[in-house]
């Protein structure tokens, strides 16, 4: 059975005849926010070759695929960017904890 890429949460097997099979979409939305860690904070340009599960905190002037997603967490999953509102994140590039308040991300 497959698991989520960030927190190893078990997914419902594909082709399961079950009305709850849509649960995988919810689990994939929850996964990046648990123990949230981002590779970068404040980046405005999406990386050219992201790995599945990579997460970044979008900067205040995003471009390209990140346009219109300022200050959100961007996760590369299954070939596309997904965006969500995160509040607390560990930045892996500088080992700091960041909190998003009304004025943006602070250390």
C-alpha positions as CSV (number, residue, x, y, z in Angstrom):
1,X,0.0,0.0,0.0
2,X,1.4,3.4,-0.9
3,X,2.1,6.1,1.7
4,X,2.3,9.9,1.6
5,X,5.7,11.4,0.7
6,X,6.3,13.5,3.7
7,X,4.9,11.8,6.8
8,X,4.4,8.2,5.5
9,X,0.7,8.2,6.1
10,X,-0.9,5.1,4.5
11,X,-3.1,5.8,1.5
12,X,-6.2,3.9,0.5
13,X,-5.2,1.5,-2.3
14,X,-6.1,2.6,-5.8
15,X,-9.1,0.9,-7.4
16,X,-10.7,0.3,-4.0
17,X,-14.4,0.1,-4.4
18,X,-15.3,2.3,-1.4
19,X,-17.1,5.6,-1.1
20,X,-14.3,6.8,1.1
21,X,-11.7,6.3,-1.6
22,X,-11.6,10.2,-1.9
23,X,-9.9,10.1,1.4
24,X,-6.5,10.0,-0.4
25,X,-7.1,13.6,-1.5
26,X,-7.7,14.7,2.1
27,X,-4.6,12.8,3.3
28,X,-2.5,14.4,0.6
29,X,-3.7,17.8,1.8
30,X,-2.9,17.1,5.4
31,X,0.5,15.4,4.8
32,X,2.6,18.5,3.9
33,X,1.3,20.5,6.9
34,X,2.2,17.9,9.5
35,X,5.7,18.5,10.8
36,X,5.9,21.2,8.2
37,X,9.4,21.7,6.9
38,X,10.3,23.7,3.8
39,X,13.4,23.6,1.7
40,X,13.3,27.4,1.4
41,X,11.4,30.4,2.7
42,X,10.7,33.5,0.6
43,X,11.6,32.1,-2.8
44,X,9.7,33.8,-5.6
45,X,10.6,31.5,-8.5
46,X,9.7,27.8,-8.6
47,X,12.7,25.4,-8.8
48,X,13.4,23.9,-12.2
49,X,13.5,20.2,-11.1
50,X,11.6,19.7,-7.9
51,X,11.5,16.2,-6.3
52,X,8.1,14.7,-5.3
53,X,7.1,16.1,-1.9
54,X,9.4,19.1,-2.0
55,X,8.0,22.1,-0.1
56,X,8.9,25.8,-0.3
57,X,7.4,28.9,1.3
58,X,6.6,31.2,-1.6
59,X,7.9,34.8,-1.4
60,X,5.9,38.0,-1.6
61,X,6.4,38.5,-5.4
62,X,6.0,35.1,-6.9
63,X,6.5,34.4,-10.6
64,X,5.7,31.5,-13.0
65,X,3.7,28.7,-11.6
66,X,3.7,30.4,-8.2
67,X,2.0,33.6,-9.4
68,X,-0.8,34.7,-7.1
69,X,0.4,32.4,-4.3
70,X,2.4,34.8,-2.1
71,X,3.3,33.6,1.4
72,X,1.7,30.1,0.8
73,X,3.4,26.7,1.1
74,X,4.0,25.2,-2.3
75,X,4.4,21.4,-2.5
76,X,5.4,19.6,-5.7
77,X,3.3,16.4,-5.8
78,X,2.7,14.1,-8.7
79,X,4.0,16.6,-11.3
80,X,2.2,19.7,-10.2
81,X,2.4,22.4,-7.5
82,X,-0.2,22.5,-4.7
83,X,-0.6,25.5,-2.5
84,X,-1.8,25.7,1.1
85,X,-1.8,28.1,4.0
86,X,0.8,27.1,6.6
87,X,1.3,28.9,9.9
88,X,4.5,27.3,11.4
89,X,7.4,25.9,9.3
90,X,10.9,24.8,9.8
91,X,13.2,26.1,7.1
92,X,15.7,23.4,6.2
93,X,18.1,25.7,4.4
94,X,19.0,27.7,7.5
95,X,17.5,25.5,10.4
96,X,15.1,28.2,11.6
97,X,11.5,28.1,12.7
98,X,9.2,30.5,10.9
99,X,5.8,31.7,11.9
100,X,3.4,33.4,9.6
101,X,1.5,36.3,11.2
102,X,-0.4,39.2,9.9
103,X,2.8,40.8,8.5
104,X,4.2,37.7,6.8
105,X,6.8,35.1,7.8
106,X,9.0,35.9,10.7
107,X,11.9,33.9,12.3
